[in-house]
Amino acid sequence: MGDEHNDFTDQRHHFGKSVTFDQFDTTNYLHADVATDTSFVETMILQVYGFELKGSPVDLPGFGTHYGMYFLIDGTGNSPPGAQCPSIQCISR
């Protein structure tokens, strides 16, 4: 194991300060399996790469270098019969 040191009293960290934002900037990843009976299982990952307040970037010290934020969303369901996927390629299994 490496020698790790976290000095949480370091002035470069702003722990305890609140930050206000009204929007996440994300990159979205989706994996979906669609069965021939139109049932599906999907996992979506939203990787947060920034924050905004009224359209202007908000800086969170250490974000993207010391820590990150991800949202994982799992879904299941049934597509309506005859549903098409115009913007992505559907693969039936």
Summary of the structure (lengths in Angstrom):
residues: 93
radius of gyration: 20.0
end to end distance: 44.1
largest distance: 59.5
contacts: 157
relative contact order: 0.25
helix: 0%
strand: 46%
